[in-house]
Amino acid sequence: MAQGKSNDREARTRLRAYQARQSLHRSRQKRRVRDNVIAAIAAVVVIGLAVVAQILYFSGGPGTPVAAPTPSSSSTPTPEATGENTGDVPSSDIAEGRDWTGTLTIGEDPLGITLAGAAAPQAVSSFISLTQSGFYDGVSCHRLTTEGLYVLQCGDPNGDGTGGPGYSYGPVENAPEDGVYPAGTIAMARQGGNGYSQGSQFFVVYQDTTLPADAAGGYTVLGQVTSGLDALVADVVSKGTADGSSDGAPAEPVTITSVSVQ
């Protein structure tokens, strides 16, 4: 009789141990499922934030004022008729309605330039004002594009495509009707679709480029490089981007050494 009771106790003990192991197993399974769900949600959030950040940088702000590099055969949209300047925009009278000449030195390469003060009075006046104040000295050329769109973009004091002079102006001036920007063109960068987002950033076209117009029109042609472009291509452009992509910071870090106009 005593032996039977002992066997019953052992059986109950084994049963409780088995039930405890099963409960622990189920608890661990639930925890793994919960952890996997949390990890999946976190991954989705991280990816979503990365996508949003790229969209904001590459299309929503001054980080990429230049249009997409895909040539367009569609008709030119009507430039936007509304908008307003913000901040203390220099008077368009500074350009004096005439052409200006000068030197834009990027790195060690002096570029002879002409500015179209009659055709783009507001853009040229702003550029002259910033030049005379020393704004551009030491400012980086933060962006190089090498596929479809062939430009070196400069003039952002932040060095990442987000900066400006503290004001913005418009509308677009002196844009080519056919959307073709020949090598040597100097044009103002802006936000996509916003002709009143021009500031200090500009781009130098080093190879013939077609830029489709958007709701704001084309891109303000500030002037032309008249000499020195080949040296700039050899010293900066030919080395590509830092990450090897077709759109990024130049592999050869470069800044605006000086600008002079007269």
C-alpha positions in Angstrom: 0.0 0.0 0.0 2.8 2.4 0.9 4.5 1.5 -2.4 1.4 2.5 -4.3 1.2 5.9 -2.6 4.8 6.5 -3.4 4.3 5.7 -7.0 1.3 8.1 -7.1 3.4 10.9 -5.7 6.2 10.3 -8.2 3.7 10.3 -11.0 2.2 13.6 -9.8 5.6 15.1 -9.5 6.6 14.0 -13.0 3.3 15.4 -14.3 3.8 18.8 -12.6 7.4 18.9 -14.0 6.1 18.1 -17.5 3.4 20.7 -17.2 6.0 23.3 -16.1 8.2 22.5 -19.0 5.3 22.8 -21.4 4.3 26.1 -19.9 7.9 27.4 -20.2 8.0 26.3 -23.8 4.8 28.0 -24.7 6.0 31.2 -22.9 9.2 31.2 -24.9 7.4 30.6 -28.1 5.1 33.6 -27.4 8.1 35.7 -26.5 9.9 34.8 -29.8 6.8 35.6 -31.8 6.4 38.9 -30.0 10.1 39.8 -30.5 9.9 38.9 -34.2 6.9 41.2 -34.6 8.6 44.0 -32.8 11.8 43.6 -34.9 9.7 43.5 -38.1 7.9 46.7 -37.2 11.1 48.4 -36.2 12.7 47.5 -39.6 9.7 48.8 -41.4 9.8 52.1 -39.5 13.6 52.5 -40.2 13.1 51.8 -43.9 10.2 54.2 -44.0 12.2 56.9 -42.3 15.1 56.4 -44.7 12.8 56.6 -47.7 11.1 59.8 -46.4 14.5 61.3 -45.7 15.7 60.6 -49.2 12.5 62.0 -50.7 12.8 65.2 -48.7 16.5 65.6 -49.6 16.3 64.7 -53.2 13.1 66.4 -54.2 11.6 68.5 -51.5 14.3 70.9 -50.5 17.2 72.9 -51.7 19.4 69.9 -51.5 18.5 69.1 -55.1 17.4 72.2 -56.8 18.4 70.8 -60.2 15.8 68.8 -62.2 15.9 65.1 -62.8 18.4 64.2 -65.5 15.9 62.4 -67.8 15.5 64.4 -71.1 11.9 65.2 -71.9 10.3 65.4 -75.3 7.0 66.8 -74.0 6.1 70.4 -74.5 7.4 73.0 -72.0 5.0 73.6 -69.1 3.8 77.2 -68.5 6.1 78.8 -65.9 4.4 79.5 -62.6 2.9 82.9 -62.4 2.6 83.2 -58.6 5.1 83.3 -55.8 7.0 85.8 -53.8 10.5 86.6 -52.7 11.5 86.0 -49.1 14.1 87.7 -46.9 16.2 90.7 -47.9 16.7 90.1 -51.6 19.2 92.4 -53.3 17.8 95.0 -55.8 17.8 93.8 -59.4 19.2 97.2 -60.3 22.7 96.1 -59.1 23.1 94.3 -62.4 22.8 97.6 -64.2 21.2 95.9 -67.2 24.5 94.9 -68.6 26.9 92.0 -69.0 29.6 91.5 -66.4 32.9 89.7 -66.7 35.0 88.2 -64.0 36.8 85.1 -62.6 35.3 82.3 -60.6 38.1 80.2 -59.0 37.1 76.7 -58.0 39.9 74.9 -56.2 43.0 75.8 -58.2 41.2 76.4 -61.4 40.3 80.0 -62.4 37.3 80.1 -64.7 36.7 83.1 -66.9 33.0 84.0 -66.7 30.5 86.4 -68.1 27.2 87.2 -66.3 24.0 88.1 -68.2 22.9 91.2 -66.3 20.4 92.2 -69.0 18.7 88.8 -69.4 18.8 87.7 -65.8 18.9 91.0 -63.7 17.7 89.5 -60.4 20.0 86.5 -60.5 23.0 88.5 -61.5 22.3 91.2 -59.0 22.1 88.5 -56.2 25.3 86.9 -57.4 27.2 90.2 -57.5 25.9 91.2 -54.1 27.0 87.8 -52.6 30.4 88.1 -54.4 31.1 91.6 -53.1 30.2 90.6 -49.5 32.7 87.6 -49.7 29.8 85.1 -49.2 31.2 82.6 -51.7 34.8 82.5 -50.5 35.6 79.1 -49.1 32.1 77.7 -49.8 32.2 74.1 -51.1 31.0 72.6 -54.4 29.0 69.8 -52.7 27.4 68.0 -55.6 28.7 66.3 -58.8 26.5 64.5 -61.3 27.9 62.3 -64.0 25.1 60.5 -65.8 22.5 62.3 -67.9 22.9 65.4 -65.9 26.5 66.8 -66.1 26.9 69.5 -63.5 29.1 70.6 -60.6 26.8 72.3 -58.0 28.3 75.0 -55.7 27.3 77.9 -53.4 25.8 76.2 -50.3 27.4 77.4 -47.1 26.2 74.3 -45.3 28.0 72.1 -47.9 25.1 69.6 -48.1 22.5 71.2 -50.4 20.3 72.6 -47.7 21.8 76.1 -47.2 21.5 79.5 -48.7 22.0 83.3 -48.2 19.0 83.8 -45.9 16.7 84.9 -48.7 15.1 83.4 -51.8 13.9 85.0 -55.0 12.2 84.4 -58.4 10.9 83.9 -60.9 13.1 81.9 -63.3 14.9 84.2 -65.8 16.7 83.6 -69.1 15.9 79.9 -69.3 16.5 78.2 -72.7 13.3 77.4 -74.5 14.6 74.0 -75.8 15.8 72.9 -72.3 19.4 72.5 -73.6 22.1 73.8 -71.3 25.5 73.7 -73.2 28.8 73.0 -71.6 30.0 76.1 -69.8 26.5 77.3 -68.7 26.2 78.7 -65.2 22.7 78.4 -63.9 20.8 78.9 -60.7 19.8 75.8 -58.6 16.3 75.7 -57.2 13.7 73.4 -55.7 11.7 71.4 -58.2 8.6 73.3 -59.3 9.4 76.4 -57.3 10.8 79.3 -59.3 11.0 81.4 -56.1 13.4 79.1 -54.3 16.6 80.5 -55.9 19.3 81.7 -53.5 23.1 81.2 -53.6 23.4 77.8 -55.1 24.4 77.5 -58.7 25.7 74.8 -61.0 28.3 74.8 -63.7 27.4 72.6 -66.7 30.6 70.8 -67.9 29.0 68.8 -70.7 25.9 69.5 -72.8 22.8 68.7 -70.7 19.1 68.7 -71.4 16.9 69.6 -68.4 13.2 69.3 -68.8 11.2 72.3 -67.6 8.7 71.8 -64.7 5.9 73.9 -63.3 8.3 76.7 -62.7 9.8 76.6 -66.1 13.5 76.0 -66.8 16.6 77.1 -64.8 17.9 80.7 -64.7 21.0 81.0 -66.9 23.2 83.3 -64.9 26.1 83.4 -67.3 28.8 81.4 -69.1 32.2 80.0 -68.5 34.5 81.5 -71.1 37.8 79.8 -70.2 39.2 77.2 -67.8 36.4 74.6 -68.0 38.8 71.9 -69.4 41.0 72.2 -66.3 38.1 72.0 -63.9 36.9 68.8 -65.7 40.4 67.3 -65.5 41.0 68.2 -61.8 37.6 67.6 -60.3 35.0 66.1 -62.6 37.2 63.3 -64.0 37.7 61.9 -60.5 34.0 61.2 -60.1 32.1 61.1 -56.8 33.3 60.1 -53.4 31.0 57.0 -53.3 31.3 56.1 -56.9 27.6 57.0 -57.7 26.4 59.2 -60.5 25.2 61.8 -58.1 27.1 62.8 -54.9 29.9 64.7 -53.3 33.0 65.1 -55.5 35.7 62.6 -54.8 38.1 65.5 -55.0 36.8 67.9 -52.3 36.7 71.4 -53.8 35.7 74.9 -52.7 35.2 78.3 -54.2 38.5 79.9 -53.7 37.4 83.4 -54.9 35.1 85.3 -57.1 35.6 88.6 -58.8 33.3 90.5 -61.2 33.3 93.9 -62.9 
